[in-house]
């Protein structure tokens, strides 16, 4: 016992890892700024909207692949080495785009494959690290850990737009190489706690303490994995369909200029970031299910009532921000849900497999949105589809229950009070 106390005294302040996570994710979140590159590239090369959307789709797919590979690796060697590797790959992708970004295949390789892979490697490490340091507040801390990812475009979108106007697309890609350096610096801070670590004054509920640790193969044998996967697919897909087309939607629906549309994108990014800790905190208080149902309700109101009637900048910014807020909830809650259901020992690889739902949504979501718009000529038809998918997500959330007996966070909190 005395030895354990000495070990605890030597441990760093666990909030240091949250700060590093937010810094890393703020850099990685500039993935969502693709639309500021897309429009000038379309104008320069005559590419169609569908063609110019593919690099973003590929970046999401390789993002998901990177999370799987990095998750398994970091469960074995710890987060630091994996995060640094991700930073190097990400920086290389942006630098390469400055040389080969004048061709679609060049962008597929640089921004899509390397950029997405680097983000995937770096993304999973602070999430898994923070969940292990904060077993007493999983939802809140995972939301904070990914806060920066949603808010990254708050600065990235307007600054990137200004840089593109001043120095051009390709030089802006070159400056993006600094993103990789920032990830490397922040990644060196990360480390896992000792296996026996428990926050001071916290004792886990009996159900959680007795919960099984599932490996990825065991997880795949439970029906809950597939329902969770589809829930994640639809929840993220609705947000990605809207976010990936946020700038052109604003220009068409509210007659915004490109700079005003970038401003709406930045506003959305703020709420996207805020949605992650907000829904995470709420899920710790009222339960994951109730928080998920609220998120789908916000989606439906935004898609059926606000965005179809958005004829001005304030109305459009409100609607797209509501979508971003609820989309952030998915990324804030799903790591905590994965840990609740399957434990933290193999969280890196388990969440990596769960995250393939996000990658699939990244491929299908923007493609479906563009095709429906091109076929019908109206974004409102896209909104009807998205609202329907939100209702299906709500039904799935009602069906879900853990694969082993574990109390909902709200019940645990009430019992401890």
Buried (B, 14 or more C-beta within 10 A) or exposed (E): EEEEEEEBEEEEEBEEBBBBBBBBBBBBBBBBBBBBBBBBBBEEEEBEBEBBBBBBBBBBBBBBBBBBBBBBBBBEEBBBBBBBBBBBBBBBBBBBBBEBBBEBEBBBBBBBBBBBBBBBBBBBBBBBBBBBBBBBBBBBBBBBBBBBBBBBBBBBBBBBBBBBEEEBBBEBBBBBBEBBBBBBBBBBBBBBBEEEBBBEEEEEBEBBEEBBEBBBEBBEEBEBBEBBBBBBBBBBBBBBBBBBBBBBBBBBBBEBEBEBBBBBBBBBBBBBBBBBBBBBBBBBBBBBBBBBBBBBBBBBBBBBEBBBEBEEBEBBBBBBBBBBBBBBBBBBBBBBBBBBBBBBBBBBBBBBBBBBBBBBBBBBBBBBBBEBBEEEEBBBEBBEBBBBBBEBBBEBBEEBEBBBEBBBBBEBBEEEE
